[in-house]
């Protein structure tokens, strides 16, 4: 294993194959896919050639089928076995896109890019693959997700094993994502957060669902020894004590970071040149402008 890599990509693919065989629950990707369809409906553009980048099931393809803004949609997936089930598919990794510069009108992605090692590089590749005025719209798991599970395992390992091991991936922060979009050369970058709570009968139920999603520990530097039963049971106990509702069910926080950016084009809005304003801010606010160096009079009413 290359120590410079944060995520174990071969392991992630094996777990996704296992999740597909188990019939992974799709409520999360379906929620994101429906939101993505709504966001695209609000744009004033149509996108003839679109790519669904790495979404772990076909929820986005189903949500965008027949969408008035989206034409041909091709999936990009590293799992060759997914090609037949998804229709038009390019078998490729999200970190090595096989598209020529300026080939695409739209790139969408749902819940896939949080396990990409080189996120700035992937953003740069997407930006180059888009035509001028092409759109990148994606959702990825954010930093507040599974905070309850993180805290429970941290306390349990501290008590039972005298130290911590990396068990939950470090998710992205919305402020960092916005900066990465700008760094990759996207125009009009926008980020926002959708945070909600999912409830389970027990912490074990949550862990089983993460397994069925193929979303268990993907870290390259994870501990390779089996989890001790005593540590697991203590984590379950702490989770129930700290994060349960009166009816006995437990809470799990999910945070989805939404991001969008456009490939630059001359028709897009641009910031005005400094000093080009035609109206004074003081006039718009109905107040008196205070010259630099002059102190405001606290007793003066405007």
C-alpha positions in Angstrom: 0.0 0.0 0.0 1.3 3.4 -0.9 1.6 5.3 2.4 1.0 8.7 0.6 -2.6 7.7 -0.2 -5.3 8.4 2.3 -7.9 5.9 1.0 -7.5 2.3 0.0 -9.1 2.4 -3.5 -9.0 -1.3 -4.2 -10.7 -2.0 -0.9 -13.4 0.6 -1.6 -14.2 -1.2 -4.9 -14.3 -4.6 -3.3 -16.7 -3.3 -0.7 -18.9 -1.7 -3.3 -19.1 -5.0 -5.2 -20.1 -6.7 -2.0 -22.7 -4.0 -1.3 -24.2 -4.4 -4.7 -24.6 -8.2 -4.1 -26.2 -7.5 -0.7 -28.8 -5.1 -2.2 -27.5 -1.9 -0.7 -30.1 0.6 0.7 -30.4 3.6 -1.7 -32.4 6.1 0.4 -29.4 8.4 0.8 -28.4 8.5 -2.9 -32.1 8.8 -3.9 -32.5 11.8 -1.6 -29.4 13.5 -3.2 -30.5 12.5 -6.7 -33.9 14.1 -6.3 -32.3 17.3 -5.0 -29.9 17.3 -7.9 -32.8 17.0 -10.4 -34.4 20.0 -8.7 -31.2 22.1 -8.8 -30.7 21.4 -12.5 -34.3 22.4 -13.2 -33.6 25.8 -11.8 -30.8 26.5 -14.3 -31.5 28.3 -17.6 -29.2 26.0 -19.6 -29.7 22.6 -21.3 -26.8 20.1 -21.2 -26.6 17.9 -24.3 -23.6 15.7 -23.1 -23.5 14.9 -19.4 -21.5 12.5 -17.1 -22.4 11.0 -13.8 -19.1 10.6 -12.1 -18.7 7.7 -9.6 -22.2 7.7 -8.0 -22.3 4.3 -6.3 -25.7 3.3 -7.7 -28.1 4.3 -10.5 -30.2 6.8 -8.4 -28.9 9.9 -10.4 -29.4 8.2 -13.7 -33.0 7.4 -12.8 -33.7 10.9 -11.4 -32.3 12.6 -14.5 -33.9 10.3 -17.1 -36.1 12.4 -19.3 -35.0 15.6 -17.4 -35.7 18.7 -19.5 -32.3 20.1 -18.9 -30.2 17.0 -19.5 -29.6 15.1 -22.7 -27.4 12.0 -23.0 -26.1 10.9 -19.6 -23.1 8.6 -19.4 -21.9 7.0 -16.1 -18.2 6.9 -15.2 -17.5 4.0 -12.8 -14.5 2.1 -11.8 -16.6 -1.1 -11.5 -16.7 -2.9 -14.8 -19.6 -5.1 -13.5 -21.8 -2.0 -13.2 -21.7 -1.2 -16.9 -24.5 -3.6 -18.0 -26.9 -2.4 -15.2 -26.4 1.3 -15.9 -26.6 1.6 -19.6 -24.0 3.8 -21.2 -20.9 3.5 -19.0 -17.2 4.4 -19.2 -15.1 2.2 -16.9 -12.7 4.6 -15.3 -11.6 5.9 -11.9 -12.7 9.3 -10.7 -9.1 10.4 -10.3 -8.2 9.6 -13.9 -10.8 10.9 -16.2 -10.6 9.8 -19.9 -12.2 12.8 -21.5 -10.7 15.3 -23.9 -10.6 19.0 -22.9 -13.9 20.8 -23.5 -15.8 17.6 -24.3 -18.7 17.8 -21.7 -21.6 20.1 -21.0 -22.3 18.8 -17.5 -20.6 16.7 -14.8 -22.7 15.5 -11.8 -21.6 13.3 -8.9 -23.4 12.0 -5.8 -21.7 10.7 -2.7 -18.5 9.6 -4.4 -15.8 12.3 -4.3 -15.4 12.2 -0.5 -13.2 9.1 -1.0 -10.9 10.6 -3.7 -7.3 11.2 -2.6 -6.5 14.0 -4.9 -9.6 16.1 -4.8 -7.9 19.3 -6.2 -6.6 17.2 -9.1 -10.0 15.7 -9.8 -11.6 19.1 -9.7 -9.0 20.4 -12.2 -9.7 17.4 -14.5 -13.4 18.1 -14.4 -12.8 21.8 -15.1 -10.7 20.9 -18.2 -13.2 18.4 -19.5 -16.1 20.9 -19.4 -16.9 23.1 -22.4 -17.0 26.9 -21.8 -20.1 27.6 -19.7 -20.3 23.9 -18.7 -21.6 23.1 -15.2 -20.1 20.9 -12.4 -22.7 19.9 -9.8 -21.9 17.5 -7.0 -22.8 16.3 -3.5 -20.4 14.7 -1.1 -20.4 13.6 2.5 -19.4 16.5 4.8 -17.4 16.8 8.0 -20.3 16.6 10.6 -21.4 13.2 9.3 -21.4 10.3 11.8 -20.0 12.5 14.5 -21.9 10.3 17.1 -20.1 7.2 15.8 -16.7 8.9 15.8 -17.1 10.0 19.4 -18.4 6.7 20.7 -15.5 4.7 19.1 -12.9 7.3 20.3 -14.1 7.0 23.9 -14.4 3.2 23.7 -10.9 2.7 22.3 -9.4 5.1 24.8 -11.0 3.1 27.7 -10.4 -0.4 26.3 -7.2 -0.2 24.3 -5.4 2.9 25.6 -5.4 4.8 22.3 -7.2 5.7 19.1 -7.1 4.2 15.7 -8.5 5.8 12.5 -11.9 4.3 11.9 -14.0 7.0 10.2 -12.8 8.9 7.1 -12.0 12.6 7.6 -14.7 14.2 5.5 -14.4 17.6 3.7 -15.3 21.0 5.2 -17.6 23.2 3.2 -15.2 26.2 3.4 -12.3 24.1 2.0 -14.5 22.9 -0.9 -15.3 26.4 -2.0 -11.6 27.3 -2.0 -10.8 24.2 -4.1 -13.4 25.1 -6.7 -11.8 28.5 -7.1 -8.3 27.0 -7.2 -9.4 24.6 -10.0 -10.5 27.6 -12.1 -14.3 27.4 -11.8 -16.3 30.5 -12.2 -19.3 31.4 -9.9 -18.5 28.7 -7.3 -21.3 28.0 -4.8 -21.4 25.7 -1.8 -24.1 24.9 0.7 -24.9 22.3 3.3 -27.8 19.9 3.9 -27.7 18.5 7.4 -30.2 16.0 8.7 -30.6 13.2 11.2 -31.3 9.5 10.5 -32.5 7.2 13.3 -31.8 3.6 14.0 -33.1 0.9 16.4 -29.6 0.5 17.7 -25.9 1.5 16.9 -25.5 -2.0 15.5 -28.2 -1.3 13.0 -26.3 1.8 11.8 -23.1 -0.3 11.5 -24.9 -2.9 9.5 -26.3 -0.3 7.1 -22.8 1.3 6.6 -21.6 -2.2 5.7 -24.4 -2.7 3.2 -23.6 0.7 1.7 -19.9 -0.3 1.3 -19.1 2.6 3.5 -17.1 1.0 6.3 -13.5 2.1 7.1 -11.8 2.9 3.8 -8.6 4.4 5.2 -5.2 3.1 4.0 -3.7 3.5 7.5 -6.6 1.7 9.3 -5.7 -0.8 12.0 -5.4 -4.2 10.4 -6.2 -6.3 13.5 -9.8 -7.3 14.1 -11.9 -5.1 16.3 -12.0 -6.4 19.8 -15.5 -7.5 21.0 -15.1 -5.6 24.2 -14.3 -2.4 22.4 -17.2 -2.8 20.1 -19.6 -3.4 22.9 -18.3 -0.4 24.9 -18.8 1.8 21.8 -22.4 0.6 21.4 -23.0 1.3 25.1 -21.6 4.8 24.9 -23.5 5.5 21.7 -26.8 4.5 23.4 -26.0 6.5 26.5 -25.2 9.7 24.7 -27.2 9.7 21.5 -30.5 8.0 22.1 -34.0 9.5 22.1 -36.7 8.8 24.7 -38.1 6.0 22.5 -34.7 4.2 22.7 -33.7 4.8 19.0 -30.3 6.3 18.3 -29.4 9.3 16.1 -26.9 9.6 13.3 -26.0 12.9 11.8 -25.6 13.1 8.0 -24.1 16.2 6.4 -24.2 16.6 2.6 -22.0 19.3 1.0 -23.4 20.7 -2.3 -21.1 22.4 -4.7 -21.4 23.9 -8.1 -19.1 25.7 -10.5 -19.1 26.8 -14.1 -16.4 26.6 -16.7 -15.6 30.3 -17.5 -17.3 31.9 -20.4 -17.5 35.5 -21.6 -21.3 35.6 -21.1 -21.1 35.0 -17.4 -21.5 37.7 -14.7 -18.3 39.3 -13.7 -17.4 41.5 -10.7 -17.4 45.3 -11.4 -14.1 47.1 -11.5 -13.2 48.9 -8.3 -14.4 52.5 -8.4 -16.9 51.9 -11.1 -20.0 52.2 -8.9 -22.6 54.7 -10.0 -24.4 55.1 -6.6 -23.1 55.7 -3.0 -23.7 53.0 -0.4 -24.6 55.7 2.2 -27.4 56.9 -0.1 -28.8 53.4 -0.5 -28.7 52.9 3.3 -30.2 56.4 4.0 -27.3 57.4 6.3 -24.4 59.9 6.4 -21.0 58.9 5.0 -18.3 59.4 7.6 -14.9 60.4 6.0 -11.9 58.3 6.9 -10.3 59.4 10.2 -13.5 61.0 11.5 -15.1 59.4 14.5 -18.8 58.7 14.6 -20.8 60.7 17.1 -22.6 58.1 19.3 -25.3 60.7 20.3 -26.1 61.6 16.7 -29.2 60.0 15.1 -29.3 59.4 11.4 
